[in-house]
Amino acid sequence: MSDNTMWPWEHAIIGYIAFSLLVHLVLRRSPTGREAVVVVFASVFPDIIDKPLAWQFGIFESGYALGHSIFFAVSFSIAVFLVTTYYQRVNLGGAFSLGYLLHLPFDVIPKYIQDGSLPIAILLWPLEKTESSSEGFSEMFVYYFADYISEILSGELRGYVIAVMGMIAFCILLWTYDGMPGFREPITYVWKQISR
């Protein structure tokens, strides 16, 4: 794949797996629906900030700017954790911080696995700035997604793609084992409303 970074759903999968395993190990329970939603949202948060603002609106030089900056990520995660602790929602703050902070190394790791380079510059905005793109958000998404799908459909899967597919399968099993948090709550609510 030409971009050599992770897709948002890959970040979401890693964030959920890491948080679920941590909650099982430390708290001896499954994640709640709110925690699951927060960790998944936080794990794609840098892309939600940077990709549209760069690709569509030209505010940043590339899809690796403020949201991917280690300086912003750490300080913002600490602030979120402190606010949620104040409001006695420490688990939500932990879910957000873990999801967000795991995003950054997992934008660097795939490139290292594939060709041995470490593109640390993508995490150092504004001290380091990466190449810009003049394409719009939808054009960039389609370009990268078509490359991703063509590799999967080619039948010649690299180890990285096989690992991602394994991760997806493991995440689905873990999420099911956890009781499908984030999905079960609205379904349960709707069922209660219908069965009144």
N, C-alpha and C positions, 0 to 999 in steps of 0.2 A: 504494500500500500504506500502511496506516495507521501502521505503526511507523516507516517511513522509515530503517530500519537494515538491516544485512546479516544474512542467514541464516547459520547455522553452516557449511553447505556452501559458501557464497560466500566466507566467510573461509578455509576450507580450500583452495579453489581458488586464491585470491590468494596464500596462503602457499606452496603448492606451486610455482606458476608463478615467484614471486619467487626462491625458494630454488634451483629447478632452473636458472633462467637465471644466477643468481649462481655456482653451482657450475660450469656450463658455461664461463662467462667467466673465472673465476679459476682453477679447478682443471682445466679442460679435460676434464671427465668428467661422467657422469650421476650423480644422487643414488643413494646406496645405499638398500637397503630400510629400514634402521634410521633413516637420515636422513629419508626420506620419511614414515615413521610419526611420528617426533618432530615434524617441522615441521607436519604436519596436526593432530596432537594439540594442539600449542602454539597453533596458530591458532584453535582453538575453546576453549582453556583458560579464558578469562575468562567465557564463557557457561556452561561446566561448573560453575564456582564460583558465579556470581551468580544465574543464572536459577532453578535448583532451590531455592537457599537463600532467595530472595526469594519466588518464586511459590508454592512448596509449603510451606516451613517458616516463612516470615515472619521470618527472621533479619535480612535486609536490607530496607530501605525499598522497593527496586525491583530490577530486573534489571541495574542499573548501580551496582555497589558496589565491594567489595574487588578483585575480579578485573579490573575495568575502570579502577581507579584508577591514574593515571600514576605516582603515588608508589610504590605496591606493584609495579607492572609493571616499572619500571626497576630497582628494587632487587632484586627476585626474579630478573629476567633476568641481572643482573650476578652474583648468587650462583650461579645455575645454571651460568653460563659459567665462573666460577672453579672450581667443583667439577669440572666436566667437563674443564677444562684440567688440573687436578691429576691426574686419572685418565687423562690422555692421550686424551680423547674430545672434543677441541675442536670437531670438526665437528658433533657432536651438540649441544653447547652453543650453537654458532652457529645450528643449525637451530631449536632451541627459542627462543632469543632473537629471531631474525628473525620466526618465526611468531607469537609472543606480541605483540611490539611492533608488528607490522603490523596486528593486530586493532584496536587503539585508533583510529588515524586513519580506518580504514575503517568504523567505526561513526559517524563524524562526516561523512565525505565525501558519502555518498548524500543526506543531509539538505541539505547545501549545494548539491549539484547540483539537487535537486528544488525547493527554495524559497529558496535563498540564505542560510539561517540556519546558524549554527555552534553546535551544542549541546555546547559544551566542558564544560559542567557535568557531563555524564555521565562525564567522565574525572577529576574532581577530588574524588571521595569520599575522606575524610570531610568535607572542607571544604565541599563542595556536595552536596546530596542531592536526588534526583529523586523524582517522584511514586511512590506505592506502588500496589500492586494487591492486592485481596483474593481474587482468583481463584487456584485451584490451578494447578500446573504444566501438567497435561494440558489444562485448560480454556484457559489462555493460549496454549499451543502450537496447539491446534486453531483458536482464534480467528484468530491471525495467519496460520497456514498456509492456512486456508480463504480468507482475503483474498488471499494470494499466488497460490494456484491459480486463484481466480476471475478475477484480472487476466490471468493467462496464457491462460486459456480464453476470455476475452472477445473475443479477436481484435483488440482495440484496444491493442496493446502500446506502452507508452511507451519512450522511448529507453533508459532505465535497464534495463528488463527485456530489451530487445534486446541491450544491452551485456553483461548477465549471461549470456544464452544464448550469445553469441559467446565469452565467457570460458570457459564450460563446454566448448564445442567445442574451443577452443585448448588447454585443460588436458588434455583426453582425448588429443588428438594428441601433445602434449608428453610426457605420461606414457607413452604407447605408444612414442614415439621413445626415451624413457629406458629402455625395457625393462620397464615396469610394476613399478617398485620398490615393495616392500611387499606385492606380490601374488605376484611370481615366486618369492620365497624359500620361502614355505610350499608352493607348488605343486611347486617343484623338490624340496623335502625329501620330500613325500608321494610323488612319482614315484620317487625313489631308494628309498624304503622298499618300495614296491610291486614294483619291478623287481629286487629282490634275489634 
